[in-house]
Amino acid sequence: MLKLFDHISKRKKIFQSSEHDRVKIFLCGPTLYDLTHIGHARIFLTYDLLARHLYEKGFLADVLVNMTDINQNVFNKTIEQKIDYHELTKFYSDEFVQDLFLMNIHTITRLARASDYVPNMVENISQLIDNGYAYSANGNVYFDTSKSNEFGHLSKQSQVDLDLHRLDIGPNKKNHSDFLLWNSSDDFGFYWHEKFGTGIPWWHIQDTTIALENFGAQYDIHGGADELVFPHHEAHLAQLKSLAETKEPVKFWMYTSLVLSKGEKMSKSLGNMVLARDIIKKYDQNILRLYLFSTHYREKINYNEQDLSQKKMLLDKIHLTKLKLSETSSDTVSALCKNFFECLDDDLDSPSAINTIDRICDTVLNGDRISKEDFDKLMRVMGLVIR
């Protein structure tokens, strides 16, 4: 029985899909101005593992990943590199797909670029205004958080806490925590001309619109990095409830913790990014998976290349185990295989699952038996390619 940790309830809950055998998963994807670093890779590999595990349990995971191409960083890069906006975003979109291929991620069923949904975003902003959830101020449009009774519920913040935030600072806002839906700033060099005026749809309404257009009023899992809880996902939830008129538009909120470099978040500005493709080139995608899955997805990783290289010992054992496959598994190995799936059922406890694989390898290399069917199933779920 699969249990997943839900951020709102702060507990592990038995997973039940909103549809019989289809699991709708929304992942906050890349901003199209840079390549995939190991922190990003951790998110996509975590949900690849979840999708593979769900498939073995009889579900079909419908994984939607948004690609943000309406963003200040994107616009800045077009200016810095003197490159056309469409050329830049296509390049990084293609590179992201290539990184997914290199990481052996084939479980993503939909990639959605924000710019393809601008008319829908405009409709949603208009609906929020018409229903009293949003207002215009100095050419911008803001979401009125005072109209959302549970704003702060996801991030566990009281109204006092929320009042300390100064989100999207601008004149004539009603509340400090009100956030932008439409930004009329003239700093971008890239605009849409709509009834609100010249501007761009802001960050939060982009994801909400993509989710609604693809999944409707409710989906099963919203995933991303834990740094997105506030304000991004808090805003997303408020918009979903207001537009879909559903009390629980998302059943599970799941968060992957950060990969740090010497205790600091990886970022381009700090110059401490480690690209996923560079790790794969030096080692391979199996090593990357074993390294990231050796820490539970809700715990931080402090990147250490020595820890990464040590995973080659386990990978070598797995290769040796493949050379000793039998027609059937022994009772001992069958019990260990069962334990492997029980570990993943416990909120994707991938470290324990990997330890179980290690025990299986040791057992088989000491003369016990594992069937090709059982071995292949373990490798398939972990996404390991053993030739």
C-alpha positions as CSV (number, residue, x, y, z in Angstrom):
1,M,0.0,0.0,0.0
2,L,1.6,3.2,-1.2
3,K,1.9,6.1,1.3
4,L,3.2,9.5,0.4
5,F,4.1,12.5,2.6
6,D,1.7,15.4,2.0
7,H,3.0,18.8,2.9
8,I,-0.3,20.3,3.9
9,S,-1.2,17.5,6.4
10,K,2.4,17.0,7.4
11,R,2.0,13.2,7.4
12,K,2.2,10.2,5.2
13,K,-1.2,9.4,3.6
14,I,-2.4,6.4,1.8
15,F,-2.3,7.3,-1.9
16,Q,-5.6,7.1,-3.9
17,S,-5.8,8.6,-7.4
18,S,-8.6,11.0,-8.4
19,E,-9.2,8.7,-11.4
20,H,-9.3,4.9,-11.3
21,D,-5.9,4.0,-12.8
22,R,-4.5,7.4,-14.0
23,V,-2.3,9.5,-11.7
24,K,-2.1,13.2,-12.7
25,I,1.2,14.7,-11.6
26,F,2.3,18.3,-12.2
27,L,6.0,19.2,-11.9
28,C,7.4,22.7,-11.8
29,G,9.9,22.5,-14.7
30,P,12.8,24.5,-16.0
31,T,13.1,28.2,-16.8
32,L,14.4,28.2,-20.3
33,Y,17.7,30.1,-20.0
34,D,20.1,27.6,-18.6
35,L,21.0,23.9,-18.5
36,T,19.9,21.3,-16.0
37,H,22.0,21.1,-12.9
38,I,22.1,18.3,-10.4
39,G,19.5,20.0,-8.1
40,H,17.0,20.1,-11.0
41,A,17.9,16.5,-12.0
42,R,17.0,15.3,-8.5
43,I,13.5,16.6,-8.9
44,F,12.9,14.9,-12.2
45,L,14.6,11.7,-11.2
46,T,12.5,11.5,-8.0
47,Y,9.2,11.7,-10.0
48,D,10.6,9.3,-12.6
49,L,11.1,6.8,-9.8
50,L,7.6,7.5,-8.5
51,A,6.1,7.1,-12.0
52,R,7.9,3.8,-12.5
53,H,6.8,2.5,-9.1
54,L,3.2,3.5,-9.9
55,Y,3.4,1.7,-13.2
56,E,4.4,-1.5,-11.4
57,K,1.4,-1.1,-9.1
58,G,-1.0,-0.9,-12.0
59,F,-1.3,2.9,-12.4
60,L,-0.5,5.1,-15.5
61,A,1.3,8.2,-14.4
62,D,0.4,11.3,-16.5
63,V,3.3,13.6,-15.8
64,L,3.0,17.2,-16.9
65,V,6.1,19.4,-16.8
66,N,5.8,23.2,-17.4
67,M,8.6,25.0,-19.1
68,T,8.9,28.7,-18.2
69,D,9.7,30.9,-21.1
70,I,8.0,34.1,-19.8
71,N,10.6,35.2,-17.2
72,Q,12.9,38.1,-16.5
73,N,16.0,35.8,-16.6
74,V,15.0,34.7,-20.1
75,F,14.5,38.2,-21.3
76,N,17.8,39.3,-19.8
77,K,19.7,36.5,-21.5
78,T,18.3,37.5,-24.9
79,I,19.7,40.9,-24.4
80,E,23.1,39.7,-23.0
81,Q,23.6,37.3,-25.8
82,K,21.9,39.4,-28.5
83,I,19.8,36.4,-29.5
84,D,16.2,36.2,-30.6
85,Y,13.7,35.2,-27.9
86,H,12.3,32.3,-29.8
87,E,15.7,31.0,-30.8
88,L,16.9,31.1,-27.2
89,T,13.9,29.4,-25.7
90,K,13.9,26.7,-28.4
91,F,17.6,26.0,-27.7
92,Y,17.1,25.5,-24.0
93,S,13.9,23.6,-24.5
94,D,15.7,21.2,-26.8
95,E,18.6,20.9,-24.3
96,F,16.2,20.1,-21.5
97,V,14.7,17.3,-23.6
98,Q,18.2,16.0,-24.3
99,D,19.1,16.0,-20.6
100,L,15.9,14.0,-19.9
101,F,17.1,11.5,-22.5
102,L,20.6,11.3,-20.9
103,M,19.1,10.7,-17.5
104,N,16.9,7.9,-18.9
105,I,13.7,9.7,-18.0
106,H,10.9,8.6,-20.3
107,T,7.9,8.9,-17.9
108,I,7.1,12.6,-18.7
109,T,4.0,12.6,-20.8
110,R,3.5,16.3,-21.4
111,L,5.8,19.3,-21.8
112,A,4.0,22.6,-21.7
113,R,5.6,26.0,-22.6
114,A,4.1,28.9,-20.8
115,S,4.0,31.1,-23.9
116,D,1.6,28.7,-25.6
117,Y,-1.1,29.4,-22.9
118,V,-1.1,33.2,-22.8
119,P,-4.7,33.6,-24.1
120,N,-5.8,31.1,-21.4
121,M,-3.9,33.1,-18.8
122,V,-5.7,36.3,-19.9
123,E,-9.1,34.5,-19.6
124,N,-8.2,33.3,-16.1
125,I,-7.1,36.7,-15.0
126,S,-10.3,38.2,-16.3
127,Q,-12.3,35.6,-14.4
128,L,-10.5,36.4,-11.2
129,I,-11.3,40.1,-11.6
130,D,-14.9,39.4,-12.5
131,N,-15.3,37.2,-9.4
132,G,-13.8,39.7,-7.1
133,Y,-10.5,37.8,-6.5
134,A,-8.3,40.3,-8.3
135,Y,-8.0,44.0,-9.0
136,S,-6.1,46.5,-11.1
137,A,-3.6,49.0,-9.7
138,N,-1.3,51.3,-11.7
139,G,-1.6,49.1,-14.8
140,N,-0.8,45.9,-12.9
141,V,-3.3,43.2,-11.9
142,Y,-3.0,41.6,-8.4
143,F,-4.6,38.7,-6.6
144,D,-6.4,39.9,-3.5
145,T,-5.2,37.5,-0.8
146,S,-7.8,38.8,1.7
147,K,-10.4,37.0,-0.5
148,S,-8.7,33.7,0.0
149,N,-9.6,32.4,3.4
150,E,-6.9,29.7,3.5
151,F,-4.0,31.7,2.0
152,G,-1.0,30.7,4.1
153,H,-2.3,27.2,4.7
154,L,0.2,25.4,2.5
155,S,3.2,27.3,4.0
156,K,1.8,27.1,7.5
157,Q,1.8,30.9,8.0
158,S,-0.6,33.0,10.0
159,Q,-1.9,36.3,8.9
160,V,0.7,38.0,11.0
161,D,3.4,36.0,9.2
162,L,2.0,36.9,5.8
163,D,1.8,40.6,6.7
164,L,5.6,40.6,7.1
165,H,6.1,39.7,3.5
166,R,6.3,42.4,0.8
167,L,5.3,40.4,-2.3
168,D,5.6,42.1,-5.7
169,I,6.0,45.6,-4.3
170,G,3.9,48.3,-6.1
171,P,1.8,51.3,-5.4
172,N,-1.9,51.0,-4.4
173,K,-1.8,47.4,-3.4
174,K,-4.5,46.4,-1.0
175,N,-2.5,43.9,1.1
176,H,1.2,43.3,1.5
177,S,0.8,39.7,0.5
178,D,-1.1,40.4,-2.7
179,F,0.8,39.0,-5.7
180,L,1.0,39.9,-9.4
181,L,-1.1,38.3,-12.0
182,W,-0.2,40.7,-14.8
183,N,2.9,42.9,-14.8
184,S,2.9,46.1,-16.9
185,S,6.5,46.9,-16.2
186,D,8.4,48.3,-19.3
187,D,11.6,46.6,-18.3
188,F,11.2,43.4,-20.2
189,G,11.5,44.3,-23.9
190,F,8.9,41.6,-24.6
191,Y,5.1,42.2,-24.3
192,W,1.6,41.0,-24.9
193,H,-1.0,43.6,-25.7
194,E,-4.2,42.7,-23.8
195,K,-7.2,44.4,-22.3
196,F,-5.2,44.9,-19.1
197,G,-2.7,46.9,-21.1
198,T,0.8,46.0,-22.4
199,G,2.6,43.6,-20.2
200,I,3.2,39.9,-19.3
201,P,1.4,37.3,-17.3
202,W,3.3,36.8,-14.1
203,W,4.9,33.6,-12.7
204,H,2.1,32.1,-10.6
205,I,-0.8,32.4,-13.1
206,Q,1.3,30.7,-15.7
207,D,1.5,27.4,-13.8
208,T,-2.1,27.5,-12.7
209,T,-3.3,28.0,-16.2
210,I,-1.2,25.1,-17.5
211,A,-2.5,22.8,-14.8
212,L,-6.1,23.7,-15.4
213,E,-5.9,23.4,-19.2
214,N,-4.3,20.0,-19.0
215,F,-5.8,18.4,-15.8
216,G,-9.0,20.3,-15.1
217,A,-10.2,21.1,-11.6
218,Q,-8.3,18.4,-9.7
219,Y,-5.1,16.5,-10.0
220,D,-3.2,14.1,-7.7
221,I,0.3,15.4,-7.1
222,H,2.0,18.7,-7.3
223,G,5.8,18.4,-7.1
224,G,8.8,20.6,-7.1
225,A,11.6,21.9,-4.9
226,D,10.8,22.8,-1.3
227,E,12.0,26.4,-1.9
228,L,8.8,26.9,-4.0
229,V,6.3,26.4,-1.2
230,F,6.1,30.2,-0.6
231,P,5.1,32.3,-2.4
232,H,4.8,30.3,-5.6
233,H,2.8,27.3,-4.6
234,E,0.8,29.2,-2.0
235,A,-0.2,31.5,-4.8
236,H,-0.9,28.6,-7.2
237,L,-3.2,26.9,-4.6
238,A,-5.1,30.2,-4.0
239,Q,-5.6,30.7,-7.8
240,L,-6.7,27.0,-8.3
241,K,-9.3,27.2,-5.6
242,S,-10.7,30.5,-6.9
243,L,-10.8,29.4,-10.6
244,A,-11.7,25.7,-10.2
245,E,-14.1,26.4,-7.3
246,T,-12.7,23.2,-5.7
247,K,-11.8,22.9,-2.1
248,E,-9.0,20.4,-2.7
249,P,-7.7,20.9,-6.3
250,V,-4.5,19.0,-5.4
251,K,-4.5,15.8,-3.3
252,F,-0.8,15.6,-2.4
253,W,1.8,18.4,-2.3
254,M,5.3,16.7,-2.5
255,Y,8.6,18.5,-2.1
256,T,12.1,17.5,-3.0
257,S,14.9,19.1,-0.9
258,L,17.8,21.0,-2.4
259,V,21.2,19.8,-3.5
260,L,23.8,22.1,-1.9
261,S,27.3,22.8,-2.9
262,K,29.5,23.5,0.2
263,G,26.4,24.3,2.2
264,E,25.0,26.8,-0.4
265,K,22.2,26.5,-2.9
266,M,23.5,25.8,-6.4
267,S,23.0,28.8,-8.6
268,K,24.5,30.4,-11.7
269,S,25.2,33.6,-9.8
270,L,27.4,31.8,-7.2
271,G,29.1,29.8,-10.0
272,N,28.7,26.5,-8.1
273,M,26.4,24.6,-10.5
274,V,27.2,21.0,-11.3
275,L,25.5,20.1,-14.6
276,A,23.7,16.7,-14.8
277,R,25.1,16.1,-18.2
278,D,28.7,16.6,-16.9
279,I,28.2,13.9,-14.2
280,I,26.7,11.5,-16.8
281,K,29.6,12.1,-19.2
282,K,32.2,11.5,-16.5
283,Y,30.4,8.5,-14.8
284,D,27.0,7.5,-16.3
285,Q,23.3,8.0,-15.5
286,N,23.2,4.9,-13.3
287,I,25.8,6.4,-11.0
288,L,23.8,9.7,-10.9
289,R,20.6,7.8,-9.9
290,L,22.3,5.7,-7.3
291,Y,23.9,8.8,-5.8
292,L,20.7,10.9,-5.6
293,F,18.5,8.0,-4.5
294,S,20.8,7.2,-1.6
295,T,19.3,10.2,0.2
296,H,15.6,10.4,0.8
297,Y,14.0,13.0,-1.5
298,R,12.9,15.2,1.5
299,E,16.4,15.5,2.9
300,K,19.1,17.9,1.7
301,I,22.2,16.6,-0.2
302,N,25.5,18.3,0.2
303,Y,27.1,17.5,-3.1
304,N,30.3,15.5,-2.8
305,E,32.0,14.0,-5.8
306,Q,33.8,11.4,-3.7
307,D,30.4,10.1,-2.5
308,L,29.3,10.1,-6.1
309,S,32.3,8.0,-7.3
310,Q,31.8,5.5,-4.5
311,K,28.5,4.4,-6.1
312,K,30.5,2.7,-8.8
313,M,31.2,-0.1,-6.3
314,L,27.5,-0.9,-6.0
315,L,27.0,-0.6,-9.8
316,D,29.9,-3.1,-10.3
317,K,28.1,-5.5,-8.0
318,I,24.9,-5.1,-9.9
319,H,26.7,-5.9,-13.2
320,L,28.2,-9.0,-11.6
321,T,24.8,-10.1,-10.3
322,K,23.4,-9.9,-13.8
323,L,25.9,-12.5,-14.9
324,K,24.4,-15.0,-12.3
325,L,20.7,-14.8,-13.2
326,S,18.6,-18.0,-12.7
327,E,15.2,-19.2,-13.8
328,T,13.8,-18.7,-10.3
329,S,14.6,-16.6,-7.2
330,S,15.2,-18.3,-3.8
331,D,12.8,-17.7,-1.0
332,T,15.4,-15.4,0.6
333,V,15.8,-13.3,-2.5
334,S,12.1,-13.2,-3.1
335,A,11.6,-11.8,0.4
336,L,14.2,-9.2,-0.3
337,C,12.6,-8.2,-3.6
338,K,9.3,-7.8,-1.7
339,N,11.0,-5.6,0.8
340,F,12.4,-3.5,-2.0
341,F,8.9,-2.5,-3.1
342,E,7.7,-2.1,0.5
343,C,10.5,0.5,0.9
344,L,9.2,2.5,-2.1
345,D,5.7,2.2,-0.8
346,D,6.9,4.0,2.3
347,D,7.1,7.5,0.8
348,L,9.6,6.5,-1.8
349,D,12.2,5.4,0.8
350,S,14.9,5.0,-2.0
351,P,17.9,4.8,0.4
352,S,16.4,1.7,2.0
353,A,15.4,0.3,-1.4
354,I,19.1,0.8,-2.6
355,N,20.3,-1.0,0.6
356,T,18.0,-3.9,-0.3
357,I,19.4,-4.1,-3.8
358,D,22.9,-4.1,-2.2
359,R,21.8,-7.0,0.1
360,I,20.3,-8.9,-2.9
361,C,23.6,-8.6,-4.8
362,D,25.7,-9.8,-1.9
363,T,23.3,-12.7,-1.4
364,V,23.4,-13.8,-5.1
365,L,27.2,-13.3,-5.3
366,N,27.5,-15.6,-2.4
367,G,25.7,-18.4,-4.2
368,D,22.0,-17.6,-3.9
369,R,19.5,-17.2,-6.8
370,I,17.7,-14.3,-8.4
371,S,15.5,-14.8,-11.5
372,K,15.9,-12.6,-14.6
373,E,12.3,-11.5,-14.1
374,D,12.9,-10.2,-10.6
375,F,16.2,-8.6,-11.5
376,D,14.8,-6.8,-14.5
377,K,11.9,-5.5,-12.4
378,L,14.2,-4.0,-9.8
379,M,16.3,-2.4,-12.5
380,R,13.2,-1.1,-14.4
381,V,11.8,0.6,-11.4
382,M,15.1,2.2,-10.4
383,G,15.7,3.3,-14.0
384,L,19.0,1.5,-14.1
385,V,20.3,0.4,-17.5
386,I,22.4,-2.7,-17.0
387,R,23.8,-4.2,-20.2
